[in-house]
Amino acid sequence: MKVSKYFMIIILVFSAGFLSGCFALPVEEEYRPIAFFSLREPPPWRTVEVTYGDVELLTTITARHQPAKEEVVRFPVAGALITGIYVNVGDEVKEGDIIASLDRSGVSGELERFTREEARLMLRIEQLNERHAHSLWMAEISEVPIDDSFYINQRRDMLEDLYMLRLELDYFRRQYESRLVRAPIDGIVTNAMAFIERQFSAANHQVAVIADQTLSIFVVDVREAEIMEIGSRYEMDVAGTFVWVEVIDPLEWGIERPPQVWVEAILIADGGGTFAARAIGRINAVLAGAYDVLHVPTAAIHSVNDQHFVYVLEDGLRRLRMVEIGLHSPQFTEIIGGLTQGEEVVI
């Protein structure tokens, strides 16, 4: 009985637990809110007003500097030791300035020797003339005639020796001078040879180039010169320096047209100027222009199959409008039809 009593208690406990599980309320799961997308309001349209103004199509013209006169200086002799190059690019020189030299040691020794011999012979001739004059004076006083043929013959021989001596002296002077390279004109050195120790000259080897830049000219080739007319003036940029140039007729200025067949326009820089050898100048020239015309920024023009349209802002909305355009440049486009002044187009 006791065992059955305990058994009954256990059954009741398990039954109560089972029944409580069956009648318990379910627990509701937590749900996340439904996701949704939000769009930012579009920014206000960027517009510009249709106005009147100028439309210019620009082009860049390249001009190459060329001196009005240029001289190439070369070594006159070969195989001589170069002893100095005395100019650099950009130096200003005068006609006759020494710009280079060759070894003159052997020639200078001979030149000095013949110079002394010339002085000695001239002194002997002067002494002979004094003795001859004294003899004639004594004969005049004593009224005793003398035979002066000795003096005459001696002078003739000495003068012949002096003549031959001076021929040799002139030769060595020329040899000495040929080893000094001088500037043939006033100008600017636009190219110069670098001095290297123990270097020997070569026949007709270029030492320097000297350009007369009292008159500075620039040349433009045919294709770029088509829009240029004689008398036209342009502002030109040469390595960051701006100069005014004018298109000229070279014949009127006495300038020989450069030998290149493609050269068409020649420009003169105001006031001459010093420019580097073969300097390049650039000119922003007007290729075509339409002035005081209805225009809009080119960024507002759209094109499809050779048809052009813009977006016009009307009542806060963009509306497509077909237009007819004229001159077209990177900055502005001429409007021939489709728009009126004061309307706003979207860029």
VEXFI-756774 format. One line per field, with one value per residue (C-alpha): residue number from 1; residue in one letter; x, z, y. Coordinates in steps of 0.02 Angstrom, whole numbers, plus 50000, padded with zeros to 5 digits. Layout:
# VEXFI-756774
num [NUM,...]
residu [A,...]
xx [X,...]
zz [Z,...]
yy [Y,...]
END
This chain:
# VEXFI-756774
num [1,2,3,4,5,6,7,8,9,10,11,12,13,14,15,16,17,18,19,20,21,22,23,24,25,26,27,28,29,30,31,32,33,34,35,36,37,38,39,40,41,42,43,44,45,46,47,48,49,50,51,52,53,54,55,56,57,58,59,60,61,62,63,64,65,66,67,68,69,70,71,72,73,74,75,76,77,78,79,80,81,82,83,84,85,86,87,88,89,90,91,92,93,94,95,96,97,98,99,100,101,102,103,104,105,106,107,108,109,110,111,112,113,114,115,116,117,118,119,120,121,122,123,124,125,126,127,128,129,130,131,132,133,134,135,136,137,138,139,140,141,142,143,144,145,146,147,148,149,150,151,152,153,154,155,156,157,158,159,160,161,162,163,164,165,166,167,168,169,170,171,172,173,174,175,176,177,178,179,180,181,182,183,184,185,186,187,188,189,190,191,192,193,194,195,196,197,198,199,200,201,202,203,204,205,206,207,208,209,210,211,212,213,214,215,216,217,218,219,220,221,222,223,224,225,226,227,228,229,230,231,232,233,234,235,236,237,238,239,240,241,242,243,244,245,246,247,248,249,250,251,252,253,254,255,256,257,258,259,260,261,262,263,264,265,266,267,268,269,270,271,272,273,274,275,276,277,278,279,280,281,282,283,284,285,286,287,288,289,290,291,292,293,294,295,296,297,298,299,300,301,302,303,304,305,306,307,308,309,310,311,312,313,314,315,316,317,318,319,320,321,322,323,324,325,326,327,328,329,330,331,332,333,334,335,336,337,338,339,340,341,342,343,344,345,346,347]
residu [M,K,V,S,K,Y,F,M,I,I,I,L,V,F,S,A,G,F,L,S,G,C,F,A,L,P,V,E,E,E,Y,R,P,I,A,F,F,S,L,R,E,P,P,P,W,R,T,V,E,V,T,Y,G,D,V,E,L,L,T,T,I,T,A,R,H,Q,P,A,K,E,E,V,V,R,F,P,V,A,G,A,L,I,T,G,I,Y,V,N,V,G,D,E,V,K,E,G,D,I,I,A,S,L,D,R,S,G,V,S,G,E,L,E,R,F,T,R,E,E,A,R,L,M,L,R,I,E,Q,L,N,E,R,H,A,H,S,L,W,M,A,E,I,S,E,V,P,I,D,D,S,F,Y,I,N,Q,R,R,D,M,L,E,D,L,Y,M,L,R,L,E,L,D,Y,F,R,R,Q,Y,E,S,R,L,V,R,A,P,I,D,G,I,V,T,N,A,M,A,F,I,E,R,Q,F,S,A,A,N,H,Q,V,A,V,I,A,D,Q,T,L,S,I,F,V,V,D,V,R,E,A,E,I,M,E,I,G,S,R,Y,E,M,D,V,A,G,T,F,V,W,V,E,V,I,D,P,L,E,W,G,I,E,R,P,P,Q,V,W,V,E,A,I,L,I,A,D,G,G,G,T,F,A,A,R,A,I,G,R,I,N,A,V,L,A,G,A,Y,D,V,L,H,V,P,T,A,A,I,H,S,V,N,D,Q,H,F,V,Y,V,L,E,D,G,L,R,R,L,R,M,V,E,I,G,L,H,S,P,Q,F,T,E,I,I,G,G,L,T,Q,G,E,E,V,V,I]
xx [50000,50141,50225,50067,50042,50212,50180,50019,50108,50238,50103,50009,50167,50207,50029,50022,50182,50117,49948,50030,50137,49986,49886,50029,50006,50130,50263,50252,50415,50486,50476,50586,50499,50477,50624,50588,50695,50700,50756,50842,50762,50846,50961,50896,50934,51088,51028,51093,51000,51000,51087,51175,51364,51517,51566,51747,51829,52013,52161,52342,52473,52652,52792,52977,53109,53238,53368,53365,53551,53654,53839,53921,54100,54220,54401,54507,54644,54646,54757,54795,54776,54624,54680,54515,54330,54283,54094,53938,53761,53674,53833,53828,53979,54043,54120,54305,54290,54396,54282,54409,54596,54715,54893,55006,55170,55266,55195,55219,55405,55430,55325,55431,55592,55537,55470,55639,55727,55613,55653,55839,55838,55737,55865,56008,55918,55892,56077,56128,56016,56095,56272,56222,56146,56302,56416,56312,56319,56509,56525,56418,56523,56691,56630,56711,56593,56577,56525,56366,56329,56379,56239,56115,56157,56162,55992,55917,55979,55916,55745,55732,55777,55647,55514,55547,55556,55387,55311,55365,55310,55137,55127,55163,55044,54907,54954,54946,54779,54707,54728,54617,54433,54340,54157,54110,53958,53878,53752,53705,53790,53654,53767,53943,54067,54118,54303,54391,54574,54695,54569,54626,54535,54456,54439,54277,54221,54086,54144,53992,53837,53809,53638,53602,53447,53426,53281,53193,53082,52969,52908,52743,52710,52579,52437,52437,52466,52307,52212,52353,52360,52499,52481,52389,52455,52454,52511,52631,52691,52876,52924,52811,52859,52724,52776,52678,52714,52657,52640,52752,52798,52981,53021,52970,53084,53230,53223,53263,53124,53193,53235,53104,52962,52830,52862,52719,52703,52844,52818,52919,52933,52910,53076,53179,53220,53336,53269,53346,53400,53248,53131,52948,52808,52624,52481,52298,52216,52032,51990,51809,51695,51511,51481,51330,51229,51109,51214,51218,51360,51413,51386,51198,51195,51155,51171,51100,51118,51163,51011,51035,50927,50930,50831,50730,50669,50480,50374,50513,50520,50646,50574,50668,50682,50757,50873,50971,51150,51281,51463,51516,51663,51717,51646,51490,51375,51279,51090,51006,50833,50732,50770,50735,50829,50792,50743,50836,50923,50987,51173]
zz [50000,50041,49875,49777,49871,49814,49639,49629,49686,49548,49416,49474,49465,49287,49234,49303,49209,49048,49060,49101,48944,48837,48900,48901,48784,48634,48640,48493,48396,48376,48194,48116,48029,47840,47746,47626,47511,47518,47369,47392,47308,47143,47148,47064,46879,46831,46701,46600,46512,46322,46280,46143,46133,46031,45972,45919,45856,45903,45833,45891,45765,45791,45734,45729,45766,45632,45642,45501,45479,45544,45526,45558,45622,45580,45612,45463,45490,45536,45655,45772,45960,46024,46166,46209,46171,46245,46215,46276,46208,46243,46246,46151,46038,45927,45757,45778,45954,45980,46014,46001,45982,45919,45971,45905,45991,45832,45727,45863,45876,45690,45694,45832,45741,45577,45669,45749,45583,45501,45636,45620,45430,45439,45561,45442,45298,45406,45453,45271,45223,45359,45299,45119,45167,45267,45120,45003,45129,45142,44951,44940,45067,44995,44818,44783,44693,44764,44692,44790,44688,44838,44942,44802,44768,44952,44981,44833,44901,45075,45011,44912,45069,45167,45036,45044,45233,45242,45128,45248,45394,45317,45292,45475,45528,45427,45502,45675,45640,45566,45736,45814,45773,45774,45767,45589,45643,45795,45872,45996,46010,45978,45970,46036,46041,46213,46256,46289,46340,46213,46071,45894,45761,45607,45441,45430,45601,45672,45819,45848,45769,45786,45749,45715,45820,45793,45686,45749,45631,45654,45512,45498,45380,45243,45327,45482,45385,45282,45400,45418,45316,45294,45424,45550,45728,45857,46035,46039,46185,46175,46322,46439,46373,46274,46126,45989,45812,45643,45478,45349,45166,45170,45007,45082,45231,45125,45205,45103,45117,45201,45077,45145,45020,45155,45237,45204,45335,45411,45575,45647,45835,45901,45957,45901,46056,46106,46077,46096,45940,45852,45986,45963,45979,45994,45941,45984,45826,45780,45647,45630,45726,45746,45843,45939,45903,46007,46094,46235,46317,46209,46357,46339,46158,46128,45958,45883,45699,45651,45742,45889,46041,46212,46371,46411,46589,46587,46746,46840,46712,46578,46404,46248,46113,45939,45887,45735,45772,45683,45732,45860,45979,46137,46244,46155,46011,45901,45899,45733,45776,45912,46060,46108,46219,46403,46400,46518,46456,46564,46562]
yy [50000,50113,50082,50112,50274,50338,50275,50374,50533,50517,50490,50644,50753,50698,50718,50895,50942,50866,50952,51122,51108,51074,51221,51353,51505,51520,51657,51782,51809,51986,52050,52187,52333,52322,52405,52548,52661,52850,52956,53122,53268,53310,53463,53620,53630,53729,53852,53997,54135,54147,54312,54407,54404,54357,54183,54160,54003,54011,53918,53906,53961,53906,54022,53978,54108,54141,54279,54405,54370,54226,54184,54016,54033,53890,53846,53903,53773,53590,53494,53639,53624,53719,53833,53916,53944,54112,54125,54038,54031,54196,54303,54466,54495,54634,54615,54572,54501,54344,54197,54054,54026,53892,53857,53998,53954,53907,54048,54178,54136,54162,54319,54393,54348,54428,54580,54608,54580,54709,54836,54800,54818,54980,55048,55003,55089,55244,55246,55225,55372,55480,55438,55472,55638,55683,55641,55750,55893,55879,55877,56032,56125,56068,56088,55920,55801,55624,55458,55409,55253,55148,55223,55205,55023,54982,55061,54967,54801,54841,54893,54731,54634,54734,54696,54508,54515,54601,54470,54336,54443,54464,54277,54240,54377,54294,54127,54204,54287,54126,54047,54179,54152,54318,54366,54419,54523,54602,54484,54352,54182,54054,53901,53874,53732,53668,53683,53517,53504,53430,53441,53479,53578,53503,53590,53690,53626,53740,53844,53954,54027,54214,54288,54470,54499,54685,54626,54470,54374,54224,54114,54020,53875,53877,53784,53893,54054,54043,54157,54284,54444,54570,54707,54597,54606,54467,54441,54294,54188,54143,54032,54129,54301,54393,54500,54588,54533,54597,54505,54590,54583,54527,54618,54784,54752,54691,54520,54366,54238,54080,53942,53821,53812,53788,53955,54074,54212,54313,54405,54548,54563,54740,54814,54665,54564,54425,54250,54080,53988,53915,53981,53936,54064,54025,54138,54117,54182,54199,54070,54128,54247,54290,54450,54515,54357,54253,54121,53994,53897,53751,53634,53662,53596,53412,53330,53169,53126,53304,53371,53488,53518,53598,53579,53734,53762,53795,53797,53707,53566,53525,53526,53472,53604,53580,53722,53778,53825,53930,53954,53825,53850,53758,53900,53966,53917,54036,54007,54042,53977,53891,54005,54184,54304,54283,54099,53984,53828,53687,53651]
END
